[in-house]
Amino acid sequence: MSKNHIEECVRASLEGYFKDLRGTEPDRLYNMMIRVVERPLLEVVMRQADDNQSRAAEWLGLNRNTLRKKLVEHKLLK
């Protein structure tokens, strides 16, 4: 799977979201998208990193403390 494929999936999902709104204006779309994408990103990366926070933080380009904060926010810490 390429980066372009992921972008197309997001684009198609957003187009469907706007279609479902039927003209209603969205509210806090940016925050919603970050929350919707961030959790599965963290879940998959942590699983691939065998729950090693230091490795996952490096892969994500985040400080380990920032990763921990995000894991707590999403209730993903074991």
Rosetta blueprint (number, residue, H / E / L):
1 M L
2 S L
3 K H
4 N H
5 H H
6 I H
7 E H
8 E H
9 C H
10 V H
11 R H
12 A H
13 S H
14 L H
15 E H
16 G H
17 Y H
18 F H
19 K H
20 D H
21 L H
22 R L
23 G L
24 T L
25 E L
26 P L
27 D L
28 R L
29 L H
30 Y H
31 N H
32 M H
33 M H
34 I H
35 R H
36 V H
37 V H
38 E H
39 R H
40 P H
41 L H
42 L H
43 E H
44 V H
45 V H
46 M H
47 R H
48 Q H
49 A L
50 D L
51 D L
52 N L
53 Q H
54 S H
55 R H
56 A H
57 A H
58 E H
59 W H
60 L H
61 G L
62 L L
63 N L
64 R H
65 N H
66 T H
67 L H
68 R H
69 K H
70 K H
71 L H
72 V H
73 E H
74 H L
75 K L
76 L L
77 L L
78 K L
